[in-house]
Structures are given as structure tokens and as C-alpha cells.
Amino acid sequence: MMRRYEQALKQNMKSAKDEYREDPEHRRGFVIGAVLKLWETYQQKQINGEQFDKLIGVLSGFAGGAYRDFIAEQVKDYKGGNPPTIIGY
């Protein structure tokens, strides 16, 4: 199960990297959506906290780690009970 999540995430990251090569706002949108999806998956108890953290670690490598701090801040907000407000992306 975990392997499927990790493979899907890596495939989506590769696709987003290629598709949004020249568009940092779309890359940022991808990251926002990916963190949200992983959080929802965790909240639905499809993965546990350790698995969530591992998948976030994988996601943090997106675009050579360019969004690592941004991802860390989002995760901190989600875990702190103060998730970011996402208005249709």
C-alpha cells in the first residue's frame, strides 16, 4: 500500500516538474494540492503519521527541494490545527 502511494507521488512530481517547468505558480499550486491530499489521506486513516511524514519527505524533494521550506510550513500549520485556507486552485 505505502509503495503505491510513494510511486504515485513520484510519478505526479515528475509530471508536474515537466509540465510546469516554466511556471513557478503552477508548481506551487501542485505542492499545495499534494500536501492537502496527503493530509486528507492521513486524516482518513489510510496512512499513519509516520507514513505521512515519509511521503512529505518525498514531496520535499520536488523541483530539487525548492519548496522544502514552504512544504514544512504547510505541514506545521496542518499539524498545529491551523490548516491554510485554500481558495480554489
Backbone torsions as a table, in degrees:
resi	resn	phi	psi	omega
1	MET	NA	-51.8	-178.4
2	MET	-61.9	-38.3	179.7
3	ARG	-60.7	-38.6	178.1
4	ARG	-63.3	-43.4	178.6
5	TYR	-61.8	-45.0	-178.1
6	GLU	-65.4	-42.8	178.3
7	GLN	-63.6	-43.7	179.3
8	ALA	-63.2	-42.1	179.3
9	LEU	-62.7	-46.2	-180.0
10	LYS	-63.2	-40.1	178.6
11	GLN	-64.3	-44.0	178.3
12	ASN	-64.6	-37.8	178.4
13	MET	-64.1	-43.9	179.4
14	LYS	-62.6	-44.7	179.8
15	SER	-62.1	-45.8	-179.6
16	ALA	-65.0	-39.6	179.5
17	LYS	-60.8	-44.1	-179.5
18	ASP	-70.2	-47.1	-176.0
19	GLU	-67.9	-35.5	-173.9
20	TYR	-108.8	27.2	-177.1
21	ARG	-50.8	-40.5	-175.8
22	GLU	-103.2	10.8	-174.4
23	ASP	-133.1	88.6	-177.8
24	PRO	-61.6	-28.8	179.0
25	GLU	-67.9	-36.9	176.8
26	HIS	-71.1	-34.6	175.5
27	ARG	-63.5	-43.6	178.4
28	ARG	-62.0	-41.6	176.5
29	GLY	-61.6	-39.5	176.4
30	PHE	-59.6	-45.9	-179.1
31	VAL	-62.2	-45.5	179.3
32	ILE	-58.5	-47.2	-179.9
33	GLY	-65.5	-38.1	-179.7
34	ALA	-67.1	-43.8	178.6
35	VAL	-63.1	-44.5	178.5
36	LEU	-58.9	-46.3	-178.9
37	LYS	-63.0	-42.4	177.8
38	LEU	-64.3	-39.9	178.7
39	TRP	-63.7	-44.8	178.3
40	GLU	-61.6	-39.6	178.3
41	THR	-63.2	-40.7	176.9
42	TYR	-65.9	-45.5	-179.8
43	GLN	-62.1	-31.4	179.1
44	GLN	-83.0	4.2	177.0
45	LYS	62.5	28.7	174.7
46	GLN	-83.4	-21.6	172.8
47	ILE	-137.1	157.0	178.4
48	ASN	-96.6	178.9	-176.5
49	GLY	-60.2	-40.4	179.3
50	GLU	-64.4	-42.3	178.9
51	GLN	-67.1	-40.1	176.1
52	PHE	-56.9	-49.1	-179.0
53	ASP	-62.1	-38.4	178.9
54	LYS	-65.3	-44.1	179.6
55	LEU	-66.9	-36.0	175.5
56	ILE	-64.0	-37.4	176.1
57	GLY	-60.8	-41.1	176.7
58	VAL	-63.6	-48.1	-179.5
59	LEU	-61.0	-33.4	-178.9
60	SER	-62.6	-18.1	176.9
61	GLY	-83.2	-3.7	-178.9
62	PHE	-58.4	136.2	178.0
63	ALA	55.1	42.5	177.5
64	GLY	67.5	22.9	178.6
65	GLY	84.3	10.9	-177.0
66	ALA	-61.0	-22.9	-176.2
67	TYR	-110.6	12.9	-175.7
68	ARG	-54.7	-49.7	-178.5
69	ASP	-66.9	-39.6	178.3
70	PHE	-61.4	-44.1	178.2
71	ILE	-63.7	-45.0	-179.5
72	ALA	-59.0	-40.8	178.8
73	GLU	-65.2	-42.1	178.2
74	GLN	-61.9	-46.8	-179.2
75	VAL	-61.1	-42.6	177.9
76	LYS	-58.6	-43.1	179.0
77	ASP	-64.8	-45.6	178.8
78	TYR	-60.7	-49.5	-177.9
79	LYS	-66.6	-28.7	179.9
80	GLY	-81.4	0.5	178.8
81	GLY	81.0	13.1	-179.3
82	ASN	-126.5	65.4	-175.6
83	PRO	-63.8	150.2	178.0
84	PRO	-64.9	150.6	175.1
85	THR	-86.3	121.6	-179.0
86	ILE	-111.5	117.5	-179.6
87	ILE	-106.2	108.6	180.0
88	GLY	18.0	115.1	177.9
89	TYR	-113.0	NA	NA
